[in-house]
């Protein structure tokens, strides 16, 4: 097994782990958080203290400070996948006379993905400063549950506008804060959410397209070789008809990197697809992931009331204005003047 194969296996494990961590980032007392904390307590009895300190410093560096490490990993993974797709899958499919547009579609999506990635990582997410603080305070109303009037950020020393949050990684308050994305090394806020949505959509489409083309190539290889109607002899000398498991094993031995890449992009499609659907739901309901996580602490109702039996506050999303207006707000962030017209 060559170096590229080892790199892809290691990268797949890292990406799947980090993707789960990033999706669950910000959920207090979530199942994953409790599991990680419990596992850390158990491992603390067997792992040497110096190694624990090094691990804590590395994790702090990765998730609590701005770093280009995940950007580099992101580019390296794309280079590895597209290198394998170009030098093997594309060449084989071209020989099998696949439609050229289908083979070029992953590259077109890559161009769109890189464009949205650069815009998302370089754009101002909505950093709150003294010059724009007054206008941003007037943009959204305080709902009285998730966002209270008069709360001052102790770090920025400014009153927090509704729907804003202080990012501990960037050490700034961000307007309509969603989350801090380590993959683009930037916060996701009011002014770059549209770029992040396009980045996520094109990334999911890239993985899905490569998976479809690769799967079609392997299926074509099986059909041309007529392997489904063949037989094989096992270790005991008995003859068996070819089954799916045997075919997968045979394809893996024949095209190891291609089969592994297919498994990798399929996993990536499932993870990114689920996360993309979640972000679409947030966009349609005019919520941020930060607001969604916080609202789980409260019950849901169309009318914010105080329950007489336990005086528990019931949360209502007052920012949703209908599907069309919610989507419009993503691609054209709300301003003070637009709010007054409404």
C-alpha positions in Angstrom: 0.0 0.0 0.0 1.6 3.2 -1.1 1.9 6.6 0.6 -1.1 8.1 -1.2 -3.3 5.2 0.1 -2.1 5.7 3.7 -2.7 9.5 3.4 -6.2 9.0 2.1 -7.1 6.6 4.9 -5.7 8.9 7.6 -7.4 11.9 6.0 -10.7 10.1 5.9 -10.6 9.3 9.6 -9.5 12.8 10.5 -12.1 14.5 8.3 -15.0 12.3 9.6 -14.0 12.9 13.2 -13.6 16.7 12.7 -16.8 17.0 10.7 -18.7 15.4 13.6 -17.0 17.7 16.0 -17.7 20.8 13.9 -21.4 19.9 13.4 -21.8 19.5 17.1 -19.7 22.6 17.9 -21.6 24.9 20.3 -24.0 22.3 21.7 -23.7 22.4 25.4 -24.1 19.1 27.2 -24.8 17.3 23.9 -24.5 13.5 23.7 -21.2 13.8 21.8 -19.8 16.3 24.3 -20.7 14.1 27.3 -19.2 11.1 25.5 -15.9 12.8 24.8 -15.7 14.2 28.3 -16.4 10.7 29.7 -13.8 9.1 27.5 -11.3 11.8 28.4 -11.8 11.1 32.1 -11.2 7.4 31.6 -8.2 7.9 29.4 -6.7 10.3 31.9 -5.9 7.4 34.2 -3.8 5.5 31.6 -2.3 8.3 29.4 0.8 10.0 30.8 0.3 13.6 32.0 2.8 15.2 29.7 1.0 13.7 26.7 -2.3 14.9 28.0 -0.9 18.5 28.3 0.4 18.3 24.7 -2.9 17.0 23.5 -4.8 19.8 25.3 -2.5 22.5 23.8 -2.9 21.0 20.3 -6.7 20.9 20.6 -6.8 24.4 22.0 -4.6 25.6 19.1 -7.0 23.9 16.6 -10.4 24.9 18.0 -9.8 28.0 20.1 -7.3 30.0 18.0 -7.4 31.0 14.3 -5.3 28.6 12.3 -4.8 27.7 8.6 -4.3 24.0 9.4 -7.8 23.0 8.4 -7.6 25.1 5.3 -4.4 23.3 4.3 -6.1 19.9 5.1 -9.1 21.0 3.1 -6.9 21.8 0.0 -4.8 18.6 0.5 -8.0 16.4 0.6 -9.3 18.0 -2.5 -6.0 17.6 -4.3 -5.8 13.9 -3.4 -9.4 13.2 -4.5 -9.1 15.2 -7.7 -5.7 13.7 -8.4 -7.0 10.2 -8.2 -10.2 11.1 -10.2 -8.1 12.8 -12.9 -5.4 10.2 -13.4 -7.5 7.1 -13.1 -11.3 7.5 -13.1 -11.4 10.2 -15.8 -9.0 8.3 -18.1 -10.8 5.0 -17.8 -14.2 6.7 -18.2 -12.9 8.5 -21.3 -11.9 5.2 -22.8 -15.3 3.8 -22.0 -16.8 6.7 -23.9 -18.6 8.4 -20.9 -20.2 11.7 -21.8 -17.7 14.5 -21.6 -20.0 16.9 -19.8 -20.5 14.4 -17.0 -16.7 13.9 -16.6 -16.1 17.7 -16.6 -18.9 18.5 -14.1 -16.7 17.9 -11.0 -14.2 20.4 -12.3 -16.9 23.0 -12.9 -18.2 22.5 -9.4 -14.6 22.7 -8.1 -14.2 26.2 -9.7 -17.5 27.3 -8.1 -16.5 25.8 -4.8 -13.1 27.5 -4.7 -14.7 30.9 -5.6 -17.2 30.6 -2.8 -14.5 29.4 -0.4 -12.3 32.4 -1.1 -15.3 34.8 -0.7 -16.4 33.1 2.5 -13.0 33.1 4.1 -12.0 36.6 3.0 -15.4 38.4 3.5 -16.2 40.4 6.6 -18.8 38.2 8.4 -20.3 41.2 10.2 -17.8 42.3 12.8 -19.3 44.8 15.2 -17.3 47.9 15.6 -17.9 51.3 17.2 -18.6 52.8 13.9 -21.4 50.4 12.9 -22.6 49.5 16.4 -25.5 52.0 16.4 -27.0 50.8 13.1 -26.6 47.1 13.9 -28.4 47.5 17.2 -31.4 48.8 15.4 -31.4 46.1 12.7 -33.1 43.4 14.8 -35.5 43.5 17.7 -34.7 41.8 21.0 -36.8 38.8 21.5 -36.5 38.9 25.3 -35.5 35.2 25.5 -32.3 34.5 23.6 -31.4 38.1 23.2 -31.9 40.6 26.0 -31.5 44.4 25.7 -28.7 45.9 27.7 -26.3 43.0 27.7 -22.7 44.2 27.3 -19.9 42.1 25.9 -17.2 42.1 28.5 -14.4 41.7 25.9 -15.6 44.2 23.3 -17.1 46.5 25.9 -20.2 47.2 23.7 -23.9 46.4 24.1 -24.7 43.2 22.2 -27.1 43.8 19.3 -29.9 41.2 18.9 -28.7 38.0 17.1 -25.0 38.8 17.7 -22.5 36.7 19.6 -18.9 37.1 20.7 -16.6 34.6 18.9 -14.0 33.4 21.3 -11.8 32.3 18.4 -11.6 35.6 16.6 -12.2 37.7 19.8 -14.9 39.9 18.1 -18.6 40.2 18.2 -20.3 39.2 15.0 -23.7 40.4 13.7 -26.2 37.5 13.1 -23.5 35.1 14.3 -23.9 31.5 13.1 -20.7 29.7 14.0 -17.0 29.8 13.6 -16.0 27.5 10.7 -12.4 26.1 11.0 -12.6 24.9 7.4 -12.7 28.5 6.0 -10.9 30.0 9.0 -13.5 32.6 9.5 -16.8 33.3 11.3 -20.0 32.8 9.5 -22.2 35.9 10.0 -24.7 38.1 8.3 -22.5 39.2 5.4 -20.9 35.9 4.4 -23.7 33.3 5.1 -24.6 33.3 1.5 -21.0 32.4 0.5 -20.9 29.7 3.1 -24.2 28.3 1.9 -22.9 28.2 -1.7 -19.6 26.7 -0.5 -21.4 23.9 1.4 -23.7 23.2 -1.5 -21.0 23.0 -4.2 -18.8 20.9 -1.8 -21.7 18.4 -1.4 -22.4 18.4 -5.1 -18.7 17.8 -5.9 -18.6 14.7 -3.6 -21.8 13.4 -4.9 -20.8 13.9 -8.6 -17.5 12.2 -8.2 -19.2 9.3 -6.3 -21.7 8.9 -9.1 -19.1 8.9 -11.9 -16.8 6.5 -10.0 -19.7 4.1 -9.1 -20.8 4.2 -12.8 -17.3 3.3 -13.9 -17.0 0.4 -11.5 -20.5 -0.9 -12.5 -19.5 -0.6 -16.2 -16.3 -2.6 -15.5 -18.4 -5.4 -13.8 -20.9 -5.5 -16.7 -18.2 -5.6 -19.4 -16.3 -8.4 -17.6 -19.5 -10.3 -17.1 -18.3 -11.1 -13.6 -21.8 -11.4 -12.2 -22.3 -14.6 -14.0 -19.0 -16.1 -13.1 -17.9 -18.5 -10.3 -14.9 -18.7 -7.9 -13.3 -21.4 -5.8 -12.9 -20.7 -2.1 -10.0 -21.9 0.2 -11.7 -25.3 0.7 -11.9 -25.9 -3.0 -15.6 -25.4 -3.3 -17.1 -23.5 -6.2 -19.5 -20.6 -5.6 -21.3 -18.2 -7.7 -20.1 -14.6 -7.5 -21.8 -12.5 -4.8 -21.7 -8.8 -4.1 -19.2 -9.1 -1.3 -16.8 -11.0 -3.6 -17.3 -8.4 -6.3 -16.4 -5.6 -3.9 -13.4 -7.5 -2.7 -12.3 -8.1 -6.3 -12.7 -4.5 -7.3 -10.8 -3.3 -4.2 -7.9 -5.6 -5.1 -8.0 -4.5 -8.8 -8.6 -0.7 -8.2 -7.7 -0.2 -4.5 -7.4 3.6 -4.6 -10.5 4.1 -6.7 -12.6 1.9 -4.4 -11.3 3.6 -1.3 -11.9 7.1 -2.9 -15.5 6.0 -3.7 -16.0 5.0 0.0 -14.5 8.3 1.1 -16.6 10.5 -1.2 -19.8 8.5 -0.3 -19.1 9.1 3.4 -18.4 12.8 2.7 -21.7 13.1 0.6 -23.7 11.7 3.5 -22.2 13.9 6.2 -22.2 17.1 4.0 -25.6 16.3 2.7 -27.1 16.0 6.2 -25.3 19.2 7.2 -26.5 21.0 4.0 -30.1 20.0 4.7 -29.7 21.3 8.3 -28.4 24.7 7.0 -31.2 24.8 4.4 -33.7 24.3 7.2 -32.1 27.2 9.2 -32.2 29.4 6.2 -35.9 28.7 5.5 -36.8 29.4 9.1 -34.5 32.4 9.5 -32.4 30.9 12.3 -28.7 30.6 12.9 -27.1 27.4 14.3 -26.2 29.3 17.4 -29.9 30.3 17.9 -31.1 26.8 17.1 -28.8 25.3 19.8 -29.9 27.9 22.4 -33.6 27.5 21.6 -33.4 23.8 22.4 -33.4 24.8 26.1 -36.8 26.2 25.8 -40.2 24.8 24.6 -41.7 25.8 21.3 -44.8 27.9 20.9 -46.4 30.4 18.6 -46.9 32.8 21.5 -44.1 33.6 24.0 -45.7 33.1 27.4 -44.8 32.2 30.9 -46.1 28.9 32.0 -47.9 29.2 35.4 -46.9 25.8 36.7 -43.1 26.3 36.4 -42.7 29.9 35.1 -40.7 28.5 32.2 -40.1 30.8 29.3 -41.4 29.5 26.0 -39.3 30.5 23.0 -40.8 31.9 19.7 -38.7 32.7 16.7 -39.8 36.3 15.9 -37.3 36.7 13.0 -39.0 34.4 10.6 -40.9 36.3 7.9 -41.9 33.5 5.6 -39.8 31.2 3.3 -39.2 33.7 0.5 -38.3 36.6 2.8 -36.1 34.4 4.9 -34.1 33.2 1.9 -33.9 36.8 0.6 -32.4 37.9 3.9 -29.6 35.3 3.5 -28.5 36.7 0.1 -29.4 40.3 0.9 -28.8 41.0 4.7 -31.4 43.1 6.4 -30.6 46.8 7.0 -32.0 49.4 9.3 -33.8 51.2 6.4 -35.4 48.0 5.2 -36.6 47.1 8.6 -38.3 50.5 9.0 -40.1 50.0 5.7 -41.6 46.8 7.1 
